[in-house]
Amino acid sequence: MTQTEVRAFLHMIENTRDRALFSLIYLYGLRVGEAVLLDRGDIDFDRGRIVVKRVKNGVWTERPLFSSVRTQLESYFARFGEPAGALFPGRDGSLRKRQIQSLFTHYRDRAGLSRRYTCHCLRHSIATHLLDAGVPLEFVQDHLGHRNIKSTSIYARITDRNRIAQFRKLEASPWIVHPEHRKETRCEQPQVAEAADASPSSL
């Protein structure tokens, strides 16, 4: 999904709980199962941190809380009250994976996006968008919770936008010397310097 498509998707979500949910999934590259694992205690507003529990390899990591996510969560809590357990509760415990996927489909269709998009596409999207923003591949690897950078390098093949932008900046940079365009007035043969005769007196 492009930045424009993600923006259109989020714009269609009026429910504050669902907007907070999908903002978290996108910005932190969460798998649906990882969104299900989030508890209220994983959010620390005082320290501005969030605990992300990765389902692969069982790695738990603490991340800074995006200010936009904080705003979405505060709106959600103000509307529905702060949950005691699961961050996004359903009828019995947390929302189920199937329920989250169904919500994604609902908002995707409202936004008029391709039916081939699934909720997992938000995770792929943040990876390419981070690279578009110019962050190193190692940061994307850490952000997605990949143990092997080979799993992350596939996104570097997908996006070339940042590379093009950097070249455009280099073209305009005063610190890089570029040959100026000169118009030839007549045909000139390249001059070849003749080697001087080596004599004993010149050695």
URZI-V130390 format. One record per residue. N is the residue number from 1. RES is the residue in three letters. OMEGA is omega as a letter, one per 30 degrees, with the letter a starting at -180 (999 if undefined). D_LAST is the distance of its C-alpha to the last C-alpha in Angstrom with 2 decimals. Layout:
((N,RES,OMEGA,D_LAST) (N,RES,OMEGA,D_LAST))
//
This chain:
((1,MET,l,70.87) (2,THR,l,68.90) (3,GLN,l,69.05) (4,THR,a,71.51) (5,GLU,l,73.71) (6,VAL,l,73.79) (7,ARG,l,74.68) (8,ALA,l,77.47) (9,PHE,a,78.75) (10,LEU,a,79.00) (11,HIS,a,80.51) (12,MET,a,83.43) (13,ILE,l,84.42) (14,GLU,l,87.11) (15,ASN,a,88.35) (16,THR,l,86.59) (17,ARG,a,86.68) (18,ASP,l,85.08) (19,ARG,l,82.43) (20,ALA,a,81.47) (21,LEU,a,81.49) (22,PHE,l,79.16) (23,SER,l,76.89) (24,LEU,a,76.37) (25,ILE,a,75.85) (26,TYR,a,73.20) (27,LEU,l,71.28) (28,TYR,l,71.20) (29,GLY,a,70.80) (30,LEU,l,74.05) (31,ARG,a,75.61) (32,VAL,l,79.31) (33,GLY,l,80.26) (34,GLU,l,78.21) (35,ALA,l,80.02) (36,VAL,a,83.28) (37,LEU,a,82.25) (38,LEU,l,81.73) (39,ASP,l,84.25) (40,ARG,a,85.03) (41,GLY,l,83.68) (42,ASP,a,80.23) (43,ILE,l,79.89) (44,ASP,a,79.25) (45,PHE,a,79.52) (46,ASP,a,79.12) (47,ARG,a,75.72) (48,GLY,a,74.76) (49,ARG,l,74.21) (50,ILE,l,75.38) (51,VAL,l,75.57) (52,VAL,a,74.56) (53,LYS,a,75.98) (54,ARG,a,74.04) (55,VAL,l,76.18) (56,LYS,l,73.34) (57,ASN,l,72.26) (58,GLY,a,74.76) (59,VAL,l,72.16) (60,TRP,l,73.50) (61,THR,l,71.11) (62,GLU,a,71.64) (63,ARG,l,70.15) (64,PRO,a,70.19) (65,LEU,l,73.02) (66,PHE,l,72.01) (67,SER,l,73.84) (68,SER,l,75.10) (69,VAL,l,76.59) (70,ARG,l,78.23) (71,THR,l,79.84) (72,GLN,l,81.11) (73,LEU,l,82.53) (74,GLU,l,84.24) (75,SER,l,85.87) (76,TYR,a,86.97) (77,PHE,l,88.50) (78,ALA,a,90.20) (79,ARG,a,91.82) (80,PHE,a,92.80) (81,GLY,a,92.60) (82,GLU,l,90.25) (83,PRO,a,90.63) (84,ALA,a,91.51) (85,GLY,a,89.76) (86,ALA,a,87.79) (87,LEU,l,85.67) (88,PHE,a,86.96) (89,PRO,l,90.44) (90,GLY,a,92.55) (91,ARG,a,96.18) (92,ASP,a,95.55) (93,GLY,a,92.37) (94,SER,l,89.10) (95,LEU,l,88.71) (96,ARG,l,88.21) (97,LYS,a,85.11) (98,ARG,l,87.21) (99,GLN,l,88.53) (100,ILE,l,85.03) (101,GLN,l,83.91) (102,SER,l,87.07) (103,LEU,l,86.36) (104,PHE,a,82.84) (105,THR,l,84.27) (106,HIS,a,86.81) (107,TYR,l,84.27) (108,ARG,a,81.77) (109,ASP,l,84.46) (110,ARG,l,85.53) (111,ALA,l,81.97) (112,GLY,a,81.91) (113,LEU,a,78.94) (114,SER,a,78.25) (115,ARG,l,80.72) (116,ARG,l,77.92) (117,TYR,l,76.90) (118,THR,a,78.18) (119,CYS,a,78.10) (120,HIS,l,75.13) (121,CYS,l,73.12) (122,LEU,l,73.04) (123,ARG,l,70.99) (124,HIS,a,68.54) (125,SER,a,68.45) (126,ILE,l,67.45) (127,ALA,a,64.57) (128,THR,a,63.07) (129,HIS,l,63.96) (130,LEU,l,62.13) (131,LEU,l,58.98) (132,ASP,a,59.53) (133,ALA,l,59.69) (134,GLY,a,56.22) (135,VAL,a,57.19) (136,PRO,l,55.15) (137,LEU,a,56.47) (138,GLU,l,57.08) (139,PHE,l,59.51) (140,VAL,l,61.42) (141,GLN,l,61.61) (142,ASP,a,63.12) (143,HIS,a,65.39) (144,LEU,a,66.90) (145,GLY,l,67.22) (146,HIS,l,65.07) (147,ARG,a,64.00) (148,ASN,a,61.44) (149,ILE,l,58.93) (150,LYS,l,59.17) (151,SER,a,62.62) (152,THR,a,61.11) (153,SER,l,58.08) (154,ILE,a,60.40) (155,TYR,l,60.90) (156,ALA,l,57.18) (157,ARG,a,57.43) (158,ILE,a,60.44) (159,THR,l,59.05) (160,ASP,a,55.96) (161,ARG,a,57.27) (162,ASN,l,55.35) (163,ARG,l,52.04) (164,ILE,a,52.60) (165,ALA,l,53.61) (166,GLN,l,50.46) (167,PHE,l,48.27) (168,ARG,l,50.26) (169,LYS,l,49.61) (170,LEU,l,45.87) (171,GLU,a,45.88) (172,ALA,a,47.44) (173,SER,l,45.45) (174,PRO,a,43.30) (175,TRP,l,41.08) (176,ILE,a,39.92) (177,VAL,l,37.50) (178,HIS,l,38.80) (179,PRO,l,37.23) (180,GLU,l,39.41) (181,HIS,l,41.13) (182,ARG,a,39.84) (183,LYS,l,41.73) (184,GLU,l,39.76) (185,THR,l,41.01) (186,ARG,a,39.53) (187,CYS,a,37.82) (188,GLU,l,34.10) (189,GLN,l,31.57) (190,PRO,a,28.87) (191,GLN,l,25.66) (192,VAL,a,22.69) (193,ALA,l,19.23) (194,GLU,a,17.38) (195,ALA,l,13.97) (196,ALA,l,11.48) (197,ASP,l,10.46) (198,ALA,l,7.16) (199,SER,a,6.58) (200,PRO,a,5.33) (201,SER,a,5.60) (202,SER,a,3.82) (203,LEU,999,0.00))
//
